[in-house]
Amino acid sequence: MTTTIFSEIASGVLDEHKEFIANVKRQIFIDEAYKECCCEFLKKAHIIGINNNSLVIIFIEYNGQKFAGIDSRYAEIFERYDYILEEEPSIVVGCQLLSISEKIYQLKAESNQIIDNCLGLEAESGKDSVFFSAGDIIDLIYGVSVFKMENNELELCMQSREDLMRVLLILVVNANAELIEECKDLLSALAAKAVTRKICNNLLDFTYIKDNKIKFLTLYQCVEFLFIPNQAYEFKVKYNMDIAEALKLHINESLRRDERGKVMAILKNYASKSIIQKFFMEVSGDKEKDNKLEEVKEWIYNLRCSIAHFRYGQTKDESINNWDNIFVLMLELLNSIYDNIEQDVQDICKGMVIV
C-alpha cells in the first residue's frame, strides 16, 4: 500500500521534473497513539468511490461501521443533511490514505511542490529510508471529510455506485453557478430520494449538457424509465403476481410501443393535479380546454418527438425560447411523480427488485 501511495503521488510529477525524484525507500509514519487502530482499518476496510476529475466521494465499511468521505471543499453541502463528522483520527487518516491507495483522490500539490516536499528528499545520513508523517502525505491531496452514516437521511447504500452518483449530483448541483436556483432546489430534492438511483445519471447529464433540447430529453428519459416498472406493477395487481416475475415479463418489451399511452399512464397514476394544472397553464394556448392531463401529455410527447426525430424528416421545433421555465416544470413534474410511485415501483427504482 505504501508503494502504491508514493507511486500515485509520482503520477502528478511533470516529465521535466522526474529527474529530480530521489531513488530512495520511503515510509509513512502514523502517530503511535492511533497507529495500531489505523493499520487495522487500512487492512480491513472496504472502499468504493468515484473521482470525476473535479471532486471525490467515497463510501467505506469497516467492522460494521459505515462512513462517507466527501471532498472537503464541498463537505459543507453534505452537512446540510445532518450527517456528523467523524473525529476518530485512525478512521479519518485511514480514509485519506486508503483513498490514495485505491486511486480515488485529487492531487492538490503542483509538480514542483511534490518534488520539494516529498519525492525529491534524500535519506538522512546513516538511514536508508525517508520517513513522512501521514499528515505530510495528506497535505498533497484535496482531503476528504469523513462523515458517520448513523443518521442515513439520504438512505445511502454503502455498496451502491448509483448512490455515489446521487451524492455527486447533490454536490455538483449546489456548486453549479449556471443553474437557476429553482432548478438547483428541485434537482437536490430529486437526488435526496433513494428512488432516483436509476435516473441519477440522467440528472447529472442535465447539469453538464449545454444543448437545451438534449437537456429536455434527459428529463423526459426519467419519465420513460418508469414505463416498465409501472406496467409490471399493473400486471402484478391484475394477476396477483410477484413483482419480480411481473417485471421479468415486461423488461424486454419494446419501449416504443404505444409510447403516448405509457406517458399518459405515468402522468395519470403519479403526477399531482396541482403540477398538471400548473404545467397546463404554462404550455397550453387554449386555457379553456377540459382535459388538462391529455394536453400536458401531448405537449411533452410532441416536444420529445420534435427533438428526437426531426432529422428523419419531421419538422424541427424552433419556437421554444423559455427553456428555464420548461426545465422547472419538468423537474417539478419529476419530483411529483417520484414522490407518488407505488411501493413496488419504488423497490424497482431503488434496485431492490432483481431480475
C-alpha positions in Angstrom: 0.0 0.0 0.0 2.8 2.4 0.8 4.5 1.7 -2.6 1.1 2.4 -4.3 0.6 5.6 -2.5 4.0 7.0 -3.5 3.6 5.8 -7.0 0.3 7.6 -7.2 1.9 10.8 -5.9 4.6 10.4 -8.5 2.0 10.4 -11.2 1.5 14.1 -10.6 5.1 15.0 -11.4 5.7 16.6 -14.8 8.1 15.0 -17.2 10.6 17.8 -16.8 10.7 17.3 -13.0 11.0 13.5 -13.0 14.8 13.6 -13.0 14.6 15.2 -9.5 12.8 12.2 -8.0 15.2 10.6 -5.5 15.9 6.9 -5.7 15.3 6.1 -2.1 13.0 4.0 0.1 10.0 5.9 1.5 7.9 5.1 4.5 4.8 6.6 6.1 4.8 7.3 9.9 1.5 7.1 11.7 1.2 8.5 15.2 1.8 5.9 17.8 -1.4 7.0 19.6 -3.6 5.5 16.9 -1.2 3.6 14.7 -2.4 0.1 15.6 -6.1 1.0 15.0 -5.3 2.9 11.8 -3.3 -0.1 10.4 -6.1 -2.4 11.3 -8.5 -0.1 9.5 -6.3 0.0 6.4 -6.2 -3.8 6.3 -9.9 -4.5 6.7 -11.9 -1.5 5.4 -13.8 -1.9 2.2 -14.0 1.2 -0.1 -15.8 2.2 -3.2 -15.6 5.7 -4.7 -15.7 8.0 -7.7 -13.3 10.6 -8.9 -15.0 12.7 -11.7 -11.9 14.9 -12.3 -13.3 17.7 -10.1 -14.2 16.1 -6.8 -14.0 12.8 -4.8 -16.7 10.8 -3.0 -16.0 7.5 -1.2 -18.1 5.1 0.8 -16.3 2.9 3.4 -17.4 0.0 5.6 -15.3 -1.2 8.5 -16.3 -3.7 11.2 -20.0 -2.9 10.7 -19.4 0.9 10.7 -20.2 2.9 7.7 -18.6 6.2 6.6 -18.9 8.6 3.7 -15.9 10.6 2.6 -16.7 13.9 0.8 -14.2 16.2 -0.9 -13.5 18.7 1.9 -14.1 21.6 -0.5 -17.7 20.5 -0.7 -18.3 19.0 2.7 -20.5 21.8 4.0 -23.1 20.9 1.4 -23.3 17.3 2.7 -23.5 18.6 6.3 -26.9 20.2 5.5 -28.3 16.7 5.6 -27.4 16.4 9.3 -24.5 13.9 8.9 -21.9 14.2 11.7 -18.2 14.5 11.1 -16.1 11.5 12.3 -13.4 12.7 14.7 -11.5 9.4 15.4 -8.1 10.1 13.9 -7.4 6.4 13.0 -10.6 6.5 10.8 -10.0 9.9 9.4 -6.3 9.3 8.5 -7.1 5.8 7.3 -9.8 7.0 4.9 -7.4 9.6 3.4 -4.6 7.0 2.9 -7.0 4.3 1.7 -8.5 6.7 -0.9 -5.0 7.4 -2.4 -4.0 3.7 -2.4 -7.3 2.9 -4.3 -6.6 5.8 -6.7 -9.7 7.8 -5.6 -8.2 11.2 -4.8 -7.3 14.6 -6.3 -3.8 15.9 -6.1 -3.6 19.4 -4.7 0.2 20.0 -4.8 1.9 21.1 -8.0 4.7 19.1 -9.6 7.5 21.2 -8.1 5.8 21.0 -4.6 5.7 17.2 -4.8 9.4 17.2 -5.6 10.4 19.7 -2.9 8.2 18.4 -0.2 8.2 14.6 -0.9 9.8 12.8 -3.8 13.0 14.8 -4.1 14.1 14.3 -0.5 17.1 12.1 0.3 17.6 9.9 3.3 19.4 11.5 6.3 23.0 10.3 6.9 23.0 6.8 8.3 19.4 6.0 7.3 18.2 4.1 4.3 14.6 5.5 4.2 12.8 8.8 4.2 10.0 9.0 6.7 6.9 11.0 6.1 4.1 11.6 8.5 0.6 10.7 7.4 -0.2 14.4 7.5 2.7 15.1 5.1 1.1 12.8 2.5 -2.5 14.0 3.1 -1.4 17.6 2.6 -0.5 16.8 -1.0 -4.2 16.0 -1.9 -7.6 17.6 -1.5 -8.6 15.6 1.5 -12.0 14.1 2.3 -14.2 15.0 5.2 -15.3 11.8 6.8 -18.9 11.5 8.0 -20.6 8.9 10.2 -23.5 7.2 8.5 -25.5 6.6 11.7 -28.1 9.1 10.5 -28.6 7.9 7.0 -31.1 10.6 5.9 -30.4 10.0 2.2 -30.8 6.2 2.5 -27.4 5.7 1.1 -26.3 2.2 0.4 -22.6 1.7 1.1 -22.3 -0.8 -1.8 -24.1 1.3 -4.3 -22.2 3.2 -7.1 -25.6 4.7 -8.0 -25.7 6.3 -4.6 -22.2 7.7 -5.1 -23.7 9.4 -8.1 -26.6 10.7 -6.1 -24.2 12.3 -3.7 -22.2 13.6 -6.6 -25.4 15.1 -8.1 -26.1 16.9 -4.8 -22.6 18.4 -4.7 -22.4 19.3 -8.4 -25.8 21.0 -8.4 -25.0 23.1 -5.4 -21.7 24.2 -6.8 -23.0 25.0 -10.3 -23.2 28.7 -10.9 -25.0 28.4 -14.2 -28.1 26.6 -12.8 -31.0 28.8 -11.7 -32.0 28.5 -8.1 -35.3 26.8 -8.8 -33.5 24.0 -10.8 -30.9 23.6 -8.0 -33.6 23.1 -5.4 -35.6 20.7 -7.5 -32.6 18.6 -8.6 -31.3 18.5 -5.0 -34.8 17.2 -3.9 -34.7 14.5 -6.6 -31.1 13.5 -5.6 -32.3 13.2 -1.9 -34.8 10.4 -2.9 -33.5 6.9 -2.9 -36.0 6.1 -5.7 -33.9 8.2 -8.1 -30.9 5.8 -8.1 -31.6 4.5 -11.6 -32.1 8.0 -13.1 -29.3 9.9 -11.3 -27.0 9.7 -14.4 -29.7 11.4 -16.5 -30.0 14.1 -13.9 -26.2 14.5 -13.9 -26.2 14.7 -17.7 -28.8 17.5 -17.3 -26.3 19.6 -15.3 -23.5 19.1 -17.8 -25.1 19.3 -21.2 -25.3 22.7 -22.9 -27.9 22.0 -25.6 -31.3 22.8 -24.2 -33.1 20.3 -26.4 -30.9 17.4 -25.3 -31.3 18.6 -21.7 -35.0 18.2 -22.1 -34.6 14.7 -23.4 -32.6 13.7 -20.3 -35.5 14.7 -18.2 -38.0 13.0 -20.5 -36.0 9.8 -20.1 -36.7 10.0 -16.3 -40.4 9.6 -17.1 -39.6 7.0 -19.8 -37.7 4.9 -17.2 -40.9 4.3 -15.3 -42.7 2.7 -18.3 -41.7 -0.8 -17.5 -41.8 -0.7 -13.7 -45.3 0.8 -13.9 -46.5 -1.9 -16.3 -45.0 -4.5 -14.1 -46.9 -3.2 -11.1 -50.2 -3.1 -13.0 -49.6 -6.7 -14.2 -48.8 -7.7 -10.6 -52.1 -6.3 -9.3 -54.1 -7.7 -12.2 -52.8 -11.2 -12.0 -51.8 -11.3 -8.3 -48.1 -12.0 -9.2 -44.8 -11.5 -7.5 -43.4 -8.1 -8.6 -40.1 -9.6 -9.8 -41.9 -12.1 -12.0 -44.1 -9.3 -13.4 -41.0 -7.2 -14.1 -39.3 -10.1 -15.9 -42.3 -10.4 -18.2 -42.0 -6.7 -19.3 -38.3 -5.9 -19.2 -37.6 -6.9 -22.8 -40.7 -5.3 -24.2 -40.2 -2.6 -26.8 -40.4 0.8 -25.1 -41.7 2.5 -28.2 -45.0 0.6 -28.5 -47.8 2.9 -27.6 -45.4 5.4 -26.0 -48.1 8.1 -25.8 -50.2 5.8 -23.8 -47.3 5.0 -21.5 -46.6 8.7 -20.9 -50.3 9.1 -20.1 -50.3 6.2 -17.6 -47.3 7.7 -15.7 -48.9 11.2 -15.5 -52.3 9.8 -14.6 -51.1 7.4 -11.9 -48.5 9.6 -10.2 -48.4 13.3 -11.1 -50.2 15.6 -8.7 -53.2 17.5 -10.0 -51.6 20.8 -9.0 -48.5 20.3 -11.1 -50.6 19.1 -14.1 -52.7 22.3 -13.7 -49.5 24.5 -13.5 -47.9 22.7 -16.4 -51.1 23.2 -18.5 -51.4 26.9 -17.7 -47.8 27.4 -18.8 -47.8 25.4 -22.1 -51.4 25.4 -23.4 -52.5 28.1 -25.8 -56.2 27.2 -25.1 -56.9 27.8 -21.5 -60.5 26.6 -21.8 -59.6 23.0 -22.6 -61.1 20.5 -20.2 -58.7 17.6 -20.5 -55.6 19.2 -19.0 -53.9 15.8 -18.4 -54.3 14.9 -22.1 -53.0 18.3 -23.1 -49.9 18.1 -20.9 -49.2 14.6 -22.1 -49.4 15.6 -25.8 -47.2 18.7 -25.2 -44.5 16.7 -23.5 -44.5 13.8 -26.0 -44.7 16.1 -29.1 -41.7 18.1 -27.9 -39.8 14.9 -27.3 -40.6 13.8 -30.9 -39.7 17.1 -32.4 -36.3 17.0 -30.8 -35.5 13.3 -31.3 -36.9 12.7 -34.8 -36.7 15.9 -36.8 -33.6 14.6 -38.5 -35.7 11.9 -40.1 -37.8 14.3 -42.0 -40.1 15.7 -39.3 -40.2 19.5 -38.6 -37.7 20.8 -36.2 -39.3 22.9 -33.4 -37.6 26.2 -33.1 -40.4 28.0 -31.3 -39.3 27.4 -27.7 -37.3 30.2 -26.0 -38.4 29.8 -22.4 -36.3 26.8 -21.6 -35.7 27.7 -17.9 -39.4 27.7 -17.3 -39.8 24.3 -19.1 -37.0 22.8 -17.1 -38.5 24.0 -13.8 -41.9 22.5 -14.8 -40.3 19.2 -15.8 -38.3 18.9 -12.6 -41.4 19.8 -10.5 -43.2 17.1 -12.5 -40.5 14.5 -11.8 -40.5 15.3 -8.1 -44.3 14.9 -8.0 -44.1 11.6 -9.9 -41.3 10.0 -7.9 -43.0 11.1 -4.7 -46.1 9.2 -5.6 -45.0 6.0 -7.2 -46.3 2.7 -5.7 -44.2 0.8 -3.2 -43.4 -2.0 -5.6 -42.3 0.6 -8.2 -40.2 2.3 -5.5 -38.5 -1.0 -4.8 -37.7 -1.4 -8.5 -36.3 2.1 -8.7 -34.2 1.5 -5.6 -32.7 -1.6 -7.1 -34.3 -3.9 -4.5 -36.1 -6.0 -7.1 -33.6 -8.1 -9.0 -34.4 -9.8 -12.3 
